C-alpha cells in the first residue's frame, strides 16, 4: 500500500462522488483515496450514474441518486460502501446492497436543528400568511392596513400533531412548545416517558385521531412503502377546515393531487411544503393557490449543516474502506 493509504484494507481505493459537495469533505476523502467528483452540478441520469460509480470502492451519493440493484451491479463487486449525504435513504435499495456486501450509511443528527428550524418557520409562514403578504407587496398590488387584512391564526394553545417523533420530530415539537402549542404524535413506537414529559406531556395517538385533533400537522417520518401517500384524500378529509399541513420529510408521503384539491376546496386552511412528490416538479394545482407555501427542499440548507453532512458521509466512506465500523450505518431493513 502507498503511504497515503496505509491505513486502508484496500490498496489505492477509489471513491466516486456523484455531485459537488463542500470542500472540507472532499479534502478528507483526498487524503486517503483517489477521488472522482462529477463535473456536472446536476443530478446524473441513470447511465451517467452507473458509469460514474463503475469500479469505485465507495460512492458518496446524494438524495436524487437512485442506487438500486442495477446501479450496484454496474459499480462492480469491489464496491464496499454507499455513503448517502442525507438522513433519508429511500433512494437506496439497502437490502440489495446488503446482499452484495455493500454497507450503506446516512447522515443523521447533524441536520436535526436546521430542519426543525425550517419546519417551525414554515408553520409560522403558513399560519400567518406571510407568503401571501410578501407576494402582494412584490406584485405592486395596492394594500392598506385594516382589521381584517390577511388574518391568520395564532399558535398559542393550539395542538401540533407530529407524524414521526424521531430526532427532527422531537426538535420541531420542542420549538412549537416555545410558542405555546400542545403536542400529540403518531409513531411506530410510543416515545419514552421522559421524552413525552419533556414535550409537555405529549400524547401518542393513532394517525386518524391525530389528524382530526391537530391545528397543525407536521410530517417527520421516513419514506417507506408503508408511508407513501400516507396523507391521501381520505386522511385530508379528517383534518379540520382551519388546520394546516407541513411537510419537511419526503414529498411522496403526501398525495399532491389530493392536497391541491383539498386546498382549493377549503377542506383545510393551508399547507407548507419543502419537499415534493416528483421533485423538482411541483403539481401544477399547487402553484395556482395562495394558501400553500412552496420552497425548494431547503430543510438542511445552512452552510454549517450541509458541510457537516458531507463530512460525516466522507468519514463513513473512509471508515468502511479502512475495515472499520462506520459512524452512522443504516439497517438493510
N, C-alpha and C positions, 0 to 999 in steps of 0.2 A: 504494500500500500504506500502511496505517496505520503509525504509529511503532512499535507493538508487534509488527508482523510484517514489518518492513522487511527482515529477513534472508531472508524466505521467497520461494521461487519461486512460491508460491500465495498470493494475497491473502486475508487473513482465513480461514485454514484452520480446519476443524472436526475435532476429534478425539473419537471416541466411546470411552469406557472402559466395558467390559461388566460390571464389578463393582468394588466399592470396592477401592482399592489404597492403600498407605501415602502419607501426605500429602506427604512430600518429592518424590515422583514427580509428584503432581498439581500441586504448586507449579511445578515445571519446565514442565509442559505449559501451565499457565495463563499463564505469562509470554509465551508465543508463539502461543497459539491459543485459539479458543473451545472449551471442553472440556465435554462432556456425560458425566456419570457415572450409571450405572444406579442408580435409587433402591432397587432390590431387592438385598439382600445374600444372593443365592442365584443358582444358575445360571439364565440366561434360557432359556425354551423356544425352539423354532425360530422361531416367528413373532415373538416378542419380540426375539430376536437380530437377525433380518432388519430389523425396524423400527428397532432401535437404531442400526444402522450405515448405514442408508439416508441418502445424502447426505454421509457423512463422507469426509474426505480421508485420514484414518488411523484405524485401530481398534486399541486396546490390549485384547488378549484374554487369557483365562485358559484353562487346560488343559481345562476342561469345555465350552468353546465350540466347536461343530462348524462350522468355516469351510470349507464345500465350494463347489462351483460355484454352487449356488443361492444361497448366502449372499453370495458375491462379486457375483453379478448383482443381488441385492437392494440391495447397497451402492451400486451405480451406477458408471459409467465414470470418475468423478473419483477413486475410491479409489486411493491410491498406496502405502499401507503397512499391513500387519497385523503389529503388534508383540506377539508372544506372551510372556507373563510366565511362562516355563518354559524349561528346556533342551530338553525334548522338544517336538516339533511334529507329532506324529501326529494331532492334532485339526485340522490344516490341510492342505488339498489344495494343496501348494506348486506342483505342476505347473499346476493350473488357475489359480492366482494369477499365475504367470509368463506364462501365455498372455494374461492380461488386463493385463499391465504392472504388476502389484502386487508389491512387494518384501515378502518375509516375513522377519522377524527373530526371534531367540530370545535367551535369557539364559544362555549357558554361562559356566563359570568361577566365577561369584560364589556358586554353591551347592555347589561341589565338596566343601569341607571339611564343611559341615553335613550333607550326605547321606552322606558317608563315615563321619562320626562316628555317625550313626544306624545305618548298616549294621553297624558294629562293635558298637554297643550291642545290636542285635538278635541278632547272633552270640552275644554273651555271655549275653543273656537266655535264648535258647532252649537253648543247650548246658548252662547251669547251672540251668535250670528255675526261673528267678526269678518268672515269671508265675504258675506253679503255686503257688509258696510264698506269694506275696502274696495270691492268691485264697483260699488256705486260712486265712490269718490273718484276712482281712476277713470271711470267711464265719462265723467263730466256731467252726469245727470244732476239736476238740481236737488237739493235736500235742505231741510230745515228741522231743527230740534223741535220735537213736541212730545207729549206724554206717552204717545203710543207708537213712536217711531222705532222700528226694528226691535221690538221687545223680544227678549229671550227668556231663559229660565235660570234661576239661581240653583246652586248645588247644595247649600246647607240644609240638612235634614232629609235630603233625598237618598235613594238607595242606588249604589253601584253594584251591578251584577258582573262578576268576573268569571269568564269561562276559561278555565285552566289556571290553577293557583300555583304555578311554578314560580321561579325567581322573578320573572318580569311581571307576572300577575300580582304577586305579593308587593313588589315595589310600586306598582301602579296603585294598588289598594292603599298602601301607606300614604301616598301623595293625596289620594282622594279623602282620606281621613282628615288631613290638614285643612280641607275645605268643608269639613263638617258632614261628610257623607257616611252613611251606614253601609256595611259590606255584606253581601251574600255571594256565594260562589258555587260553581259546579265543576267537579273534577273527577278523574278516575278513582282517586282515593281521597278519603277525608284527610284534611290537614291535621297536624299535631295540635293538641290543645293549646300549647304556648303560642303557636302561630295564630290560631283563631283569637286568642286573648290579646295578642299584640295588635290585632286589627280591630280592636274594639268589640270583641265578641262576634266575629264573623260567623255566619251560619251557612252550612252546606245545604244546598237544595238540588233537587232534580232539575235538569235544564229547563223543562217546560214551565215549572213553577218560577224559576229564576226570571225567565223572560216575561212572565206575567206580572212580576213584582217590581222589577228594576226600572228606575227612571233613566238610567244609562247602562248599557251593556257593553263591556269591553272584552274583546276576544284576545286570548293569550295562549291558546292550545296549539300543539303542533299539527301540521297537515299530515293526515294518515288516510287510508281508505275509509276509515270509520268517521273521520271528521270532514271529509269532502262534502260540501253543501250541507254541513251541519245546520247552518241557518238557511232554511229554504222558505218557500212560500207559506207552508203551513205554520212554521215557527214564527215567521214575521207577523202572522195574524194574532199570535199570543201576546205580542207587545202592546203596550198602551199607546194611544194616539199622541200622547205627549212625550213618548220615550225616544231615546237616541241610541244608535248602534255605532260602535267604534271598532275598527279592525286594524291592528298593527302586527298581526301574526302572519298569515298567509292568505292570499286572495281567494283561492278556491274553497276556503271554508264557508264563504258566503256565495249564494247563488245571486250573481249580479243582476240578472234579468228580473228575478223576483224582487230584489231590493229596489230596483228602479221603479217597478210597478207599485210597490208599497209606498215609496216616497211620493210618487206622482198622485196617488190616490189619497194621500194624507193619513194612511194607516199608521205610520209612525211619523214623529216630528222631524227627524233628520238623521243623517249618518255622516261619519268621517272616516275616510279610507286612506291608508298609507300603502296598501297592497291591493293587487287586482287579480282577478280570476285568470286572465290571459295576458299577464304583464309582458310588455309595457302597454298593450292595448287596454282601453277602458271601454266598458259597454256604452254605446252612444246615448242610451237613455239616461245615464247618469250625468253626462256632460250638459244636458239641457236643463238641469234642475238647480235651483238656488239653494235648496235645503240639504245639500250634500257638500262636504269639504273633501277635496281630492288633492293629495300630494304624492310625489313620485318616489315612494319607498325610501324615506329619509329616517327611518327608525334609529339606525345606528350611525347616522351621518354627522358625527363630530370628528374632528381631526384626531383627537385623543383616542376615541373608541375605535375608529377604523384602523389606526396604527396598531393598537393593542390586539385587535382581532387578527391582523396579518402576522404580527409577531408570534402570537400563540399558535397559529397554523404552521408557521415556519418551525417552531420548537417541536411541534408534534411530528412533522416530517423528519426532522433531524434525529429525534429520539428513536423512531421506528427504524431508520436506516442504520443507527448505531446499535441496534439489537436491544434497545431499552424500552420500557413501557412508556407510551406517550402520555402527556399530561391529561388530555381530555379525549379518550376514545369513546366511540359510540357503540351501543349494543347492536348486533346484527338483527335483532328482532325475532 
